[in-house]
Amino acid sequence: MAGSGSSEARIPMFSGENYEFWRIKMVTIFRSYGLWGLVEKGVLIPDSQTKKESEDGSEEEMDEKTAAILMKDAKALGIIQNAVSDQIFPRIANADSAKMAWNLLYAEYHGGEHVRSVKLQNLIREFEYTRMRDSETLSEYLTRLTELINQMKTFGEVLSNERQVQKVLISLSKKYDPICIVIENTKTLETVDLQEVIAILKSQEQRLEMHSVDTAEKAFASFTVNAKGQNKNTSQSGSSKSQKSRNSKGKSWEAKDKSQQNNYSA
């Protein structure tokens, strides 16, 4: 298949964590290759009786079709094998079909209903307590929150747009309180789109960044002016002292000359 090499280079690696995300990505890859049917349903090979009764081609032609199917299945199995780490590979080493390898991983890491319920409760708890850190940018926090929401979705918990909007507004750092209050007072949280709220917040973030830059520039300018003023005063002070010293010395010599002239006249 043309270009398959470059695509396979981007196959996600599964090392035992975030199985649900890995599974979603792998399904997309299999579909792009036209292999998902084999992975999901397995190899469907017609039996010998079907071959004999076939009116579309000879038994030899049916064998070629079967060989092509088996080759595609081997390709799908190879993709799965290359998409797991060395620690995970022993779990599927004995699988002789893509479906078998896929099902083994699914059974172990997808988990039963009880396991999935426990994982979901942990994610919900994490979601409730998640807050924006002072060291985070708005984009970093929204990315972290979105990843958490997507994980909950893979376990069947789909949050409404309203719930997501509420979470964003109550979990931002204090510097966003003024704009959050404006949004709450001017928008209907039941109908406002999350992306619209995010756009407003990002606009506010840009304003805050510009204000920080202006403040820093003003502080730097003030420091520069003060520094120049101090240097000027120091220079003037030094010049004045030097002048005074010269005047003092000049007066001393002048007084001495006058004293000598008085002695000579006497």
N, C-alpha and C positions, 0 to 999 in steps of 0.2 A: 504494500500500500504506500503510495507516494507520500513523502513527508512524515511517515510514521516514526522515523528515528528522532526527529526534532520534537515530536509530540511526546514520545516515551521519555525523553529527557526531563520532561516537566511533570512526570507522574509523582504524586505525593507519597512520601514515605510514612508508613505506619509503624510506630515503635511501642504501641501499647496504650497510648493516650489519645483522647479526642477521636475515638473511633467513629462517632456519628458524623463528624465533619469529613473524615477520611472517606467514609462510605458514600456520602453525597458526591464528593469529587470524583470518586472512582466510577460511580454510575454514569456520570456525565461523560467520562472518558470512554467507557465501553459503548455508550450510545453513539459517540462520534465515530467510532470504528465499526459500528454496526454489529457489535458483539454482545450487547446486553441480553438479547433473547437467549443466547447460549448459556450465559452466566446465570440467568434467572431460572430458566426452564430445563437446562441441560441439553445434551445431544440427543436428538430424535432421529434414530437411524431406522429406516424401513426394514422389516424382517425379510427373510429369503422368499417367503410366499408372496409378499408384496412386490418383490423384484420380478418374480416369474409372471405375475399377473399384470405387470405394468405394460401399458400400450404406448407410452410416450417414448420409450427407448429400450435398448437392450440391457441385459444384466451388467455388461461391461460399463455402459454409460452410468448406470446406477452406482456402480462401484466408484467411479470417478467423482460423482456427486458426494458420496459418503466420505471419500478421502478429503475432499475440499472442506466438508463440515468438520471433520476431525482436525484438519489443519487449523481452522479458525478457532476451534476449542483449545488447541494447544497454544495458539497465540494468546488467547484470553488467560489461560492458566499461567503462561509466562509473564504476562503483565502483572498478575496478582503476586507471583513469586518475587518479582523485582520491586514490588511496592511495599514489601514488608522488611523489617530489619532482620539481622542475623539472629536476634533473640526470639523473634516471632516465627521465623521460617520453620523450625522443627514442628510446629503445630500443623502445618499444611504439607510437610515434606512427602507424606505418603498419599496425598490426594492425586488421583489420576485424571481429574477433570476440573474445569473451571468452577462448575457448580458445586462440586464437593469442597474445594478449597474455600470458596465464598461462604458456604453454609457453615463450615467449621469456625471461621472467624466470627460470623454473625452470631452463632450460638454462644460463643465464649464471651464476646465483648459487647454485644447488644444487650444481653442479659434478659432475665425473665421479668415479669410484671413487678414483682416485689423489689428487685434490684433497681429497675428503672424508676419506680416510685420513690425510693430512697434518694437516688441521684437527683431527681427533680425537686424534691423537698430541699435538698442542700442548695441547689441553684436558686430556688425561690428565696431562701433565707439570705443568700449572698446578694441577690438583687435588692432585697429590702434594705440591707445595711450599706449598700454601695453609696459612696459619696465622692465628690470631686476633691482631689488632693490639691493643696496650695501650690505644689510644685508642678502640677499638670496644666497643660494648655487645654482650651476647650475641645479642640479636635482630638487630642489624646484621650480625654475622658469619654467623649462620645463614642470613640472607637471601642474603648474598653467596655462601655455599657452595651453597645450594639452586639458585641461578641457574646456577652452574657445572655442577652435576649434571644439571640439565634440558637444558643445551646439549649435554652428552655424550650424553644420551638421544636427542636429535634426530638424532645421527649414528650411532645404533645401539648405543651403549655403555650398557647398563642395569646399574647397580650394585645389588648385593644389599643388603638391609636391614642385615645384619651388617657389610658393608664400610662402609656409611655411619655406623653406630654407632661403629665403630672409628676412623674418620676424625675424627668429632666429638670423641671422648674424647682423642685424642692431639694435637689441634691447638688446644686452648683455651689461654688464657694461664695463667700459673703460679698465679694466685689460685684457680683451679678444680681444682688438683691434688688437694686432699683429697677433694672430692666425687667426682671421677673415680675415685680409688682405691676409694672405697666402692662405686661402681657396678660396677666391675670385679670386686670381691670378693664382691658379693652378687647380681649378675645374671648370667645366662647370655647372653653376647653373641650366640650363635647364634640365640636365640629372643626376646630382649627387643626390644620394638617401639621404633623410633626416636622416636616421639612420646612414649612413656613416659620415655625418657632426657631428651628436651628439657624435659618438664614438671618433672623432678627438677632439672635445671640451672637452669631459670628460678626455681624456688623458692629455690635457693641464691643466685641473683643478687639476689633480693629481700632475703634475709637480709643479704647483704653491703652492700646499699644502706642498710638499716635500721641496721646497725652503723656505717656511715660517718656517717649523720645523728646517731646517738647520740653518737659521738665528737666531732663538730663542736659539738653542743649543750653537751656537758660542757666542752669547751675554752672555748667562749664564756662559759659560766656562771662558770668559774674565772677567766677574764680580768676579768669584771665584778666579782666579789667582790674580787679583788686590787686592782682600780682603786679600788673604794669604800674598801678598807682604807687604801690610800695617801692618798686624799683626807682620810680621817678623821685619820690620823696627822699629815698636813701641817697640818690645821686645829688639832689639839691642840698641835702644836709651835709654831705661830704664836701661839696664845693664851698658851702658857707663856712665850714670849719677851716678849710684850707685858706679861705680868704681872710678869716679872722686871724689865723696863725701868721699869715704874711703881714697883715696890718699890725699885729702885736710886735712882730719882729721889726717892722719898719719904724714903728714908734720908738722902739728901744734904741735903734741906731741913730735916729733923729735926735733923741734926747742926749745921747752920748756926744754927738757932734756939737750940739749947742753948749754943753758943759765945757768941752775943750776950747771952744771959741771964747767963752767967758774968762777962762784961765789965761789965755793969751792976751786978752785985752787988759786984764788986770796987771 
